[in-house]
Structures are given as C-alpha cells and as structure tokens.
C-alpha cells in the first residue's frame, strides 16, 4: 500500500476539529457511538474506524487519498489533487 486515507486527518478537516480531537475513542464519542470490541485489538480498531468512515460518508464527506509513500518518505497528498483510479464507493443513505 503506497497510498491511503488517513481517517484522523479526514475527520479533523471535515468536522473542523483540532488534532487532539481525532483519537479513535474521541471521534466515536463525538459521533454518538460507543467503541465496539476490545481496545487496541487491530480487528476491533479497524471495525470502529470503518464505522467512522461510513458515518463521514453519510454526512457528505468526500473521502480521498490524503497520504502516500514516495521514496520511503511519508507525503501528504493535497486535497485539491485529482482523484486517481476508480472513485470511492458511495454508501447508501439511511433514513433515521
């Protein structure tokens, strides 16, 4: 994987919150969700991050690649950079 979406960055930019408000448990809490599973379990953390991503999509966020590796160095990808490859899948909108 040389390109990815850093959910913490996307969350902070979309909801306009400082970096110290982008810890997993805080993001869930701010979205009215509880942590599901065991803390620091890779699988459970991943499932909770996916729940956050789904909520962000439902709230209208356009999730884009925002980090990449280039020559072994971590690089930030500009949010104005054109999308590469297939567009992100669109999540269905649920009625409450």
N, C-alpha and C positions, 0 to 999 in steps of 0.2 A: 504494500500500500504506500504510494507516494503522494497521494492527495486524500484529504478527508475534511469532514465538517467537525470543527471543534464546537460542540454544543454550548460550552460555557461562554465562548465568545459570541456565538449567535444569540444566545439567551440575553446576555448583557446588552448587546446592541439593540435587539428587538424590543425588549421591555424597558430599556433605558435605566439599567441598574449598574452600580459600581461592581468592580471585580470581586470585592469581598462578599457580594450577594449572589455569587454564582457557584457556591459549593452545592453538591448534589442534594443534600438534605434541605438546604435553604431554598433552592429552586423548587423542589417538590412542595415544601411548606407554602411558599408564596403562590403556588398554583392550586392550593387547596387539596393537595394529595399527601398521602402517607407513604413512607418508604415501605415497599413490599419486599420481604425476604430478610436475609442476614446481611448486616452492614459489612462492607469490604469483600463480599463474595463477588468475584468477577461476573458470574452469570446474573446474579441479582442486581448488581450495579448496572449492567448492560440493559436489563429489562426496564429498570427505572429510567435510565437515560432515554430509551425508546419511548416510554410513556411521555416524557417531557417533549421529545421531538414531535410526537403525534399532536400533543396539545398546542405546540407552537404552530404547526401546520394548520390546525383548526382555527387558530387565532389570526391566521393570514400571513404568517412568516414565510418568506421565500428562502428556504434553506439552500445555501450554496457552499461549495468547497471554499474554505477560508484559511487552510494551512496546507503546506506541501513540503516535501523534502527536495532539495536541489543541491547536488554535490555534497550530500551528507549534512547539509545545513537546513535548519527549520526556517521556512519562509512564510510570511503572511501573504495571503492572496487578496488582492483588492476586491472589495465588494462590487466595484464597477467593471471588473474584468468580465469578458463574455463567458458564457457557460460553455464547457467542453463536453462533448458526448451527449448522451440522452438526458432529457430533462428529469428532474426529480419526480418520483411518482406522486400523484395527487391523492391525498387521503380523503375519504368521504366525509362530508359534513354531517354531524349528528345533531338531531334536534333534542333539546333538553326538555 
